[in-house]
Amino acid sequence: MASHTVENYLKALFALANEAGEVGISDLSDHLAVSKPSVNSMAKALQQDGFLKYEKYKPLKLTAKGKKAAALVVRKHRLTEMFLVEQMGFGWDEVHDIAEQVEHVKAPAFFDRMDELVGFPTVDPHGSPIPDAQGNVLEIDCVKLSECAVGEKVSLVGLSQSSKSLLTFLDSHGIALGHTFDIRAVEPFDGSMTVVHQGATDQTFSLKVCERLLVNKEA
C-alpha cells in the first residue's frame, strides 16, 4: 500500500466519518493537525488513486476501495494493541503509540500470526471492533452512557475516541470493560451523571466522559 502519510489520512477518514460516510475538510485538518491546503492537496491525490471522492467545497467520502484500505490499517493497529495487552502485559493506556508505528508494517503474514496468537479477537482492548482480513467491520450494538436514563443498568463494552488521558482517568477510577453502572442521577445543567459502579461505589462523570463510554443496557 501507499506511504505512512496516506495510511494516516485513510485511518483518520475512517475514524471521523459520520453516518453518511462524510468528513469535513476542517475536521480532518484539526484531527491530523495539518493545514487545510495540505488536506486539500492530499484529498486530490487520494482521489486520483481511487481512495476518495473529492469535490471542491464538499465533504470528503471514502470510496469502497478507500474504505477497505483504511479498515486494513485499522485492523493492524487494533490487532497490535490486543497483542501487546494479551501477550506482552502492556496496560490498555500504553499500547496506542506503539501500535501507531507497527500498523505501517507491510507483512500480512505477520498480522495473521498475531491474530492467531491472540485467539482471533473481534474487538481490541478498548472494545473497538477489529476489521477482518477483508476489511469488513463488525457493528457493535451499543449506545453512549450519556444517552441513558436514570434507573437503567448498563455494562461498559467500549470507548469512543479513546485517548491516553481518558484511559488514565478510567484506570484511576478502577473502571474496565465489562463493568456495570446503575444510573442514579443526571444533572440537567451540564449533563453529568452519578452512577453506582459495580453495585458498590457512587461516582460522578462529566458529560465529556459519558459521551466516550459505550454501553449495553441490561434487562
C-alpha positions, 0 to 999 in steps of 0.5 A: 500500500501507499506511504505512512502519510496516506495510511494516516489520512485513510485511518483518520477518514475512517475514524471521523466519518459520520453516518453518511460516510462524510468528513469535513475538510476542517475536521480532518485538518484539526484531527491530523493537525495539518493545514487545510491546503495540505488536506486539500492537496492530499484529498486530490491525490487520494482521489486520483488513486481511487481512495476518495471522492473529492469535490471542491467545497464538499465533504470528503467520502471514502470510496469502497476501495478507500474504505477497505484500505483504511479498515486494513490499517485499522485492523493492524493497529487494533490487532497490535494493541490486543497483542501487546495487552494479551501477550506482552502485559502492556496496560490498555493506556500504553499500547496506542503509540506503539501500535501507531508505528507497527500498523505501517508494517507491510507483512500480512503474514505477520498480522495473521500470526498475531491474530492467531496468537491472540485467539482471533479477537473481534474487538481490541482492548478498548472494545473497538471492533477489529476489521477482518482480513477483508476489511469488513467491520463488525457493528457493535450494538451499543449506545453512549452512557450519556444517552441513558436514563436514570434507573437503567443498568448498563455494562461498559463494552467500549470507548469512543475516541479513546485517548491516553488521558481518558484511559488514565482517568478510567484506570484511576477510577478502577473502571474496565470493560465489562463493568456495570453502572446503575444510573442514579442521577443526571444533572440537567445543567451540564449533563453529568451523571452519578452512577453506582459502579459495580453495585458498590461505589457512587461516582460522578462523570462529566458529560465529556466522559459519558459521551466516550463510554459505550454501553449495553443496557441490561434487562 
